[in-house]
């Protein structure tokens, strides 16, 4: 049937609309295809610039030792990371303590097992310590951990020991040799066919070539590592012990992980550094931080030096033994010690058989150098003058009175700060 002009016009308009719609759709499709192609090209170009970097898989604090198990490789766009980001395993490996076989150091725990809780087949080192990885230690029950003694973190390298026809992995603690100025491990060897507590070992000393990796600043998980963030440092020495003090004036806002110098301020205004660059741990009781106590790891030399300073500080009217906190302990070097122990402390070091030889030699060297240069007349004389003008009969009462006053004031100040955190 023939269409009238109105129908023909409507039909043509409909066809034209379809044509325009198809044309617009085609343009949109072409545009989208071009966008996808450009996007794919951009992705390909970016993928071509992917680079491997190493990031932290745990938070670390300034001054903390970093071992290989704390870092993970990650592929990222090179434009999103610093140009000096550490991405090469060989570059990173140059920072780590490692043995001659290429094994890296790890962080774990060492402890003694006097009750044989872990069984007969656990290998002990020459000092009677057992070294576990962090995972191995965490697998122990609370009851088992309660039977262990002298537990502390340490660094170790895993080596293999031949036992009969088998080889077993042994975690060898990393130690420091002051005479060689180098780190080493003692690798156990035995001719036995099985391992028990009675097994006799020979130990082969293997000197390590590198130094441990130390964080210069506080860093958090997924931080990209650059050489500027880390430095080479020293592992804890054998004579280090955790000491507790509650008679040192503390900054009101001191926290676990802060680094301090312990200083002695004399009545005449002199300010002497007794112990330098020490990490602080605030002990907790039922989840509440102590208001007065701190724990610090000290060598035998530092313990005796600080003990001498504590006694002298309380024999002097107006003297103050206090802690000064570092701002950036990873970047700031430890301050030079300026306090000189008295002759009684020197005699104790020379006579006490429990003091390591290195501590005796270091204090003797420091004291003799000061005497030779005349510094003892400046430093020691100021201390001696301040301690001798007091009435000797009142010295004991003064020590007791000032100790009680200082503990009370410290507790009040710390408790005020801790209350403000609630």
Phi and psi in degrees as a GROMACS rama.xvg file:
@    title "Ramachandran Plot"
@    xaxis  label "Phi"
@    yaxis  label "Psi"
@TYPE xy
-65.7687  139.691  UNK-2
-89.4328  142.031  UNK-3
-78.1224  166.882  UNK-4
-56.4234  -36.0324  UNK-5
-67.2406  -40.1662  UNK-6
-66.8942  -40.7696  UNK-7
-63.6155  -40.1751  UNK-8
-65.653  -41.2647  UNK-9
-65.4286  -39.1167  UNK-10
-65.9501  -42.4698  UNK-11
-64.5096  -38.6265  UNK-12
-63.8271  -38.4679  UNK-13
-64.203  -46.2277  UNK-14
-64.0302  -39.6847  UNK-15
-64.039  -38.0868  UNK-16
-63.7364  -41.1257  UNK-17
-62.9856  -42.7704  UNK-18
-62.6573  -45.647  UNK-19
-64.0453  -40.4359  UNK-20
-61.4448  -43.6655  UNK-21
-63.5566  -38.5983  UNK-22
-65.8608  -45.2194  UNK-23
-63.8766  -42.2416  UNK-24
-60.4643  -41.0594  UNK-25
-63.5059  -41.4659  UNK-26
-62.8459  -43.1385  UNK-27
-62.6856  -43.0557  UNK-28
-61.9209  -44.7636  UNK-29
-61.8291  -42.0234  UNK-30
-62.2731  -44.1618  UNK-31
-64.4653  -40.4073  UNK-32
-61.4192  -42.0695  UNK-33
-65.0695  -39.4233  UNK-34
-64.4535  -42.2286  UNK-35
-63.3762  -41.6371  UNK-36
-63.5116  -42.7608  UNK-37
-64.7494  -39.1428  UNK-38
-64.2985  -45.3269  UNK-39
-61.5311  -39.0145  UNK-40
-64.6647  -41.3486  UNK-41
-63.4319  -43.7335  UNK-42
-61.5065  -43.1661  UNK-43
-62.7373  -40.2212  UNK-44
-66.4682  -40.3669  UNK-45
-69.0464  -39.4279  UNK-46
-62.5118  -31.1263  UNK-47
-69.1141  -20.8496  UNK-48
-99.7478  6.48765  UNK-49
-61.2517  138.273  UNK-50
-134.514  152.134  UNK-51
-90.612  132.693  UNK-52
-129.852  165.525  UNK-53
-108.251  131.875  UNK-54
-123.647  156.111  UNK-55
-73.1845  138.984  UNK-56
-104.235  10.9314  UNK-57
-156.563  155.606  UNK-58
-71.0402  142.635  UNK-59
-132.035  152.227  UNK-60
-104.862  156.937  UNK-61
-55.656  131.112  UNK-62
92.1591  -6.78739  UNK-63
-80.2056  143.985  UNK-64
-74.7403  132.967  UNK-65
-108.968  124.813  UNK-66
-110.337  167.79  UNK-67
-59.76  -31.2037  UNK-68
-70.0602  -9.71576  UNK-69
-88.8184  -4.67585  UNK-70
-120.802  146.775  UNK-71
-133.4  143.664  UNK-72
-76.2761  148.304  UNK-73
-147.854  134  UNK-74
-90.7667  123.441  UNK-75
-137.515  165.238  UNK-76
-69.7034  133.337  UNK-77
-61.9822  -25.4746  UNK-78
-74.3231  -10.028  UNK-79
-102.032  0.29467  UNK-80
-128.52  158.831  UNK-81
-61.1962  149.988  UNK-82
-63.1629  -28.0075  UNK-83
-97.0601  17.0892  UNK-84
-58.8622  138.012  UNK-85
-77.7832  118.49  UNK-86
-128.293  -14.6059  UNK-87
-91.5249  130.058  UNK-88
-62.2276  -35.6118  UNK-89
-69.546  -37.1016  UNK-90
-65.7699  -45.7786  UNK-91
-64.592  -39.2921  UNK-92
-61.8223  -25.9666  UNK-93
-68.6116  -16.9915  UNK-94
-86.6804  -18.1184  UNK-95
-91.1327  147.931  UNK-96
-66.0874  134.928  UNK-97
-152.734  162.21  UNK-98
-96.1694  -178.59  UNK-99
-69.3166  -15.011  UNK-100
-92.8147  -0.545123  UNK-101
90.8118  5.86435  UNK-102
-74.7406  136.809  UNK-103
-92.9588  163.502  UNK-104
-82.6735  149.643  UNK-105
-132.835  163.182  UNK-106
-101.6  130.11  UNK-107
-150.551  -148.045  UNK-108
-130.601  145.115  UNK-109
-121.049  149.466  UNK-110
-165.034  168.463  UNK-111
-110.181  152.229  UNK-112
-126.643  73.6523  UNK-113
-65.7376  -25.2856  UNK-114
-96.5089  10.5695  UNK-115
56.1342  39.0392  UNK-116
-64.258  -33.6309  UNK-117
-91.8354  0.109745  UNK-118
98.0591  174.556  UNK-119
-79.7215  -23.5947  UNK-120
-90.7592  11.5727  UNK-121
-86.0934  129.226  UNK-122
-79.9457  129.526  UNK-123
-106.069  151.742  UNK-124
-85.3386  -172.983  UNK-125
-66.8796  -18.0949  UNK-126
-100.86  7.36429  UNK-127
84.4276  12.3478  UNK-128
-93.6195  147.951  UNK-129
-109.927  136.744  UNK-130
-115.153  123.799  UNK-131
-117.41  151.297  UNK-132
-69.9384  166.387  UNK-133
-61.3818  -40.7261  UNK-134
-64.6469  -43.3579  UNK-135
-62.4558  -41.6616  UNK-136
-66.6134  -40.6013  UNK-137
-68.4484  -22.665  UNK-138
-74.697  -15.6557  UNK-139
-71.0351  148.089  UNK-140
-76.7391  161.562  UNK-141
-60.0758  -34.4914  UNK-142
-64.9586  -42.8011  UNK-143
-64.6916  -44.7041  UNK-144
-61.0102  -33.8768  UNK-145
-66.1046  -21.4993  UNK-146
-86.7698  -12.7309  UNK-147
-86.6555  153.111  UNK-148
-128.298  160.9  UNK-149
54.9199  34.5371  UNK-150
-73.0393  135.22  UNK-151
-159.632  159.473  UNK-152
-72.7523  152.539  UNK-153
-156.809  171.532  UNK-154
-111.305  144.735  UNK-155
-147.575  164.364  UNK-156
-127.179  133.2  UNK-157
-87.4338  125.712  UNK-158
-126.058  168.489  UNK-159
-105.255  141.396  UNK-160
-120.518  135.191  UNK-161
-82.9956  123.992  UNK-162
-127.126  103.128  UNK-163
64.8379  -123.57  UNK-164
-96.4973  8.21584  UNK-165
-116.982  161.692  UNK-166
-120.028  136.918  UNK-167
-124.901  143.889  UNK-168
-74.4091  139.481  UNK-169
-131.202  127.987  UNK-170
-85.8739  115.306  UNK-171
-101.877  118.913  UNK-172
-66.2866  141.071  UNK-173
-86.0706  128.318  UNK-174
-124.676  165.624  UNK-175
-114.941  133.018  UNK-176
-107.792  108.854  UNK-177
-67.8228  -33.6834  UNK-178
-64.2595  -39.133  UNK-179
-88.8154  -13.7592  UNK-180
52.5162  49.5722  UNK-181
-151.197  161.397  UNK-182
-98.0508  154.987  UNK-183
-153.572  165.954  UNK-184
-128.136  153.313  UNK-185
-107.689  115.319  UNK-186
-96.6539  120.002  UNK-187
-75.295  143.603  UNK-188
-132.678  147.151  UNK-189
-149.999  153.363  UNK-190
-99.4676  2.17749  UNK-191
-71.5065  157.998  UNK-192
-95.8931  -7.85967  UNK-193
-151.434  161.413  UNK-194
-108.767  125.327  UNK-195
-134.457  178.233  UNK-196
-63.7177  -23.1935  UNK-197
-89.3003  -1.32884  UNK-198
-62.3203  133.92  UNK-199
-93.2328  134.913  UNK-200
-120.627  148.744  UNK-201
-103.561  145.279  UNK-202
-118.285  124.464  UNK-203
-95.6392  125.02  UNK-204
-86.5589  123.391  UNK-205
-119.634  117.137  UNK-206
-80.3  135.159  UNK-207
-94.621  151.421  UNK-208
-92.9095  -24.9379  UNK-209
-105.364  -175.098  UNK-210
-119.721  158.618  UNK-211
-69.3937  154.491  UNK-212
-88.8862  126.79  UNK-213
-118.658  135.066  UNK-214
-74.2011  129.451  UNK-215
-80.7658  -29.1561  UNK-216
-135.161  165.813  UNK-217
-66.2515  134.411  UNK-218
-137.839  154.351  UNK-219
-117.519  166.801  UNK-220
-52.1326  138.173  UNK-221
76.4454  8.85291  UNK-222
-68.0159  131.751  UNK-223
-77.119  130.121  UNK-224
-88.5602  132.32  UNK-225
-123.504  159.764  UNK-226
-58.9015  -27.3183  UNK-227
-69.7262  -18.1734  UNK-228
-88.1524  -12.2202  UNK-229
-130.85  158.759  UNK-230
-148.677  165.098  UNK-231
-87.7263  139.148  UNK-232
-139.97  -159.881  UNK-233
-119.07  144.278  UNK-234
-84.1963  154.75  UNK-235
-55.0105  133.782  UNK-236
-78.9459  164.581  UNK-237
-66.0104  -26.841  UNK-238
-93.0926  9.93842  UNK-239
-76.839  135.056  UNK-240
-133.897  149.547  UNK-241
-81.2239  120.138  UNK-242
-113.125  148.161  UNK-243
-114.508  133.875  UNK-244
-134.926  140.03  UNK-245
-131.097  19.104  UNK-246
-122.249  17.8897  UNK-247
-104.458  128.81  UNK-248
-66.7847  122.662  UNK-249
-107.131  148.731  UNK-250
-58.8145  143.34  UNK-251
-63.7106  -27.0418  UNK-252
-112.325  28.3256  UNK-253
-67.1589  144.306  UNK-254
-133.262  160.5  UNK-255
-58.1528  133.434  UNK-256
99.789  -15.201  UNK-257
-69.5192  154.805  UNK-258
-111.352  141.056  UNK-259
-136.004  159.171  UNK-260
-103.864  143.006  UNK-261
-101.727  122.22  UNK-262
-122.692  153.936  UNK-263
-119.354  114.932  UNK-264
-96.8808  122.93  UNK-265
-87.1697  158.936  UNK-266
-58.4442  -28.9794  UNK-267
-84.962  4.72624  UNK-268
101.613  -13.7054  UNK-269
-64.2814  145.844  UNK-270
-129.15  110.503  UNK-271
-109.208  141.236  UNK-272
-91.3138  119.821  UNK-273
-94.2818  -48.4354  UNK-274
-133.696  138.541  UNK-275
-120.483  140.628  UNK-276
55.7483  61.5645  UNK-277
-114.802  134.709  UNK-278
-77.7615  138.181  UNK-279
-103.443  140.332  UNK-280
-123.141  127.102  UNK-281
-92.7612  115.783  UNK-282
-67.4447  150.903  UNK-283
-120.773  145.422  UNK-284
-123.499  114.651  UNK-285
53.3333  41.8197  UNK-286
83.1963  -1.17569  UNK-287
-107.962  128.898  UNK-288
-68.0209  142.676  UNK-289
-66.1349  142.326  UNK-290
-87.0074  -13.7793  UNK-291
-128.548  -22.3404  UNK-292
-99.1028  148.185  UNK-293
-133.18  152.999  UNK-294
-112.867  135.025  UNK-295
-138.012  147.513  UNK-296
-90.0792  119.623  UNK-297
-125.818  145.662  UNK-298
-74.8061  169.357  UNK-299
-60.2194  -40.3895  UNK-300
-60.6994  -45.8794  UNK-301
-66.7607  -37.1195  UNK-302
-61.7824  -46.1366  UNK-303
-68.1868  -39.4629  UNK-304
-63.3962  -44.923  UNK-305
-67.1746  -37.2943  UNK-306
-60.6193  -41.5858  UNK-307
-62.7339  -43.0282  UNK-308
-66.4002  -35.3731  UNK-309
-63.2708  -48.3588  UNK-310
-61.3051  -45.3181  UNK-311
-67.2277  -35.7023  UNK-312
-63.9675  -32.7389  UNK-313
-87.6032  -7.00107  UNK-314
-89.9123  -6.82136  UNK-315
-110.651  127.667  UNK-316
-70.5337  125.607  UNK-317
89.0018  -0.89533  UNK-318
-79.9018  156.764  UNK-319
-144.476  127.009  UNK-320
-103.923  116.958  UNK-321
-143.441  166.626  UNK-322
-107.063  135.078  UNK-323
-116.148  126.977  UNK-324
-88.3005  140.21  UNK-325
-78.1621  149.417  UNK-326
-84.0853  -51.3412  UNK-327
-130.668  82.5616  UNK-328
-62.9556  -27.8876  UNK-329
-70.9968  -27.6037  UNK-330
-96.29  -26.8815  UNK-331
-91.7756  129.542  UNK-332
-74.7683  155.4  UNK-333
-63.3234  145.433  UNK-334
-72.7895  155.527  UNK-335
-72.927  132.567  UNK-336
-68.249  129.768  UNK-337
-118.619  -9.27987  UNK-338
-83.4916  136.373  UNK-339
-115.459  122.458  UNK-340
-63.0856  156.486  UNK-341
-80.1057  176.031  UNK-342
-66.815  -28.4871  UNK-343
-65.1228  -40.9722  UNK-344
-66.2664  -39.4009  UNK-345
-60.3486  -41.2538  UNK-346
-64.6422  -37.7184  UNK-347
-62.8176  -42.1718  UNK-348
-63.587  -38.9955  UNK-349
-73.226  -27.0511  UNK-350
-100.001  -23.0491  UNK-351
-81.3222  115.817  UNK-352
-70.693  -12.8456  UNK-353
-85.2891  -6.29157  UNK-354
-87.4471  131.804  UNK-355
-67.1856  150.418  UNK-356
-61.6658  -34.5771  UNK-357
-65.1387  -35.0423  UNK-358
-66.3136  -42.0768  UNK-359
-62.8038  -44.6006  UNK-360
-64.8935  -40.9459  UNK-361
-65.6766  -46.2208  UNK-362
-66.1594  -40.3659  UNK-363
-62.7529  -42.4694  UNK-364
-62.669  -46.8524  UNK-365
-62.2837  -45.0801  UNK-366
-65.7083  -44.6812  UNK-367
-65.7784  -37.9538  UNK-368
-64.428  -40.5909  UNK-369
-65.855  -38.8614  UNK-370
-64.1476  -44.7747  UNK-371
-62.8709  -34.2568  UNK-372
-91.8283  -2.07699  UNK-373
81.8956  3.49022  UNK-374
-67.3604  -27.3636  UNK-375
-64.3415  -28.3333  UNK-376
-71.0994  -25.0085  UNK-377
-85.5384  -48.8356  UNK-378
-84.303  -56.0621  UNK-379
-64.8173  -36.8731  UNK-380
-64.8255  -35.1669  UNK-381
-64.2762  -40.266  UNK-382
-69.8847  -46.0575  UNK-383
-62.8261  -39.9607  UNK-384
-62.3521  -39.814  UNK-385
-71.2925  -27.381  UNK-386
-90.3334  -18.9319  UNK-387
-95.1921  -15.0242  UNK-388
-79.433  -9.92638  UNK-389
-77.0338  151.194  UNK-390
-67.3614  117.914  UNK-391
-55.8402  -31.6816  UNK-392
-70.2196  -22.7828  UNK-393
-96.1318  -4.27977  UNK-394
-61.2249  -42.8323  UNK-395
-63.608  -44.3858  UNK-396
-63.9254  -36.569  UNK-397
-65.1526  -41.3596  UNK-398
-60.4571  -48.4898  UNK-399
-63.1245  -44.8049  UNK-400
-64.9258  -46.9276  UNK-401
-70.5607  -33.3153  UNK-402
-62.1458  -46.9334  UNK-403
-63.5106  -42.9152  UNK-404
-63.1448  -41.8836  UNK-405
-68.4247  -41.978  UNK-406
-61.408  -41.9189  UNK-407
-64.0832  -45.9882  UNK-408
-66.9878  -39.4635  UNK-409
-62.1027  -44.194  UNK-410
-63.5457  -43.2826  UNK-411
-61.8995  -42.7232  UNK-412
-67.6467  -45.4361  UNK-413
-66.1223  -40.2105  UNK-414
-65.2862  -34.4427  UNK-415
-64.4451  -41.6068  UNK-416
-66.7382  -44.3075  UNK-417
-65.707  -35.8702  UNK-418
-63.2462  -32.3184  UNK-419
-70.2114  -18.2502  UNK-420
-84.3678  -15.4206  UNK-421
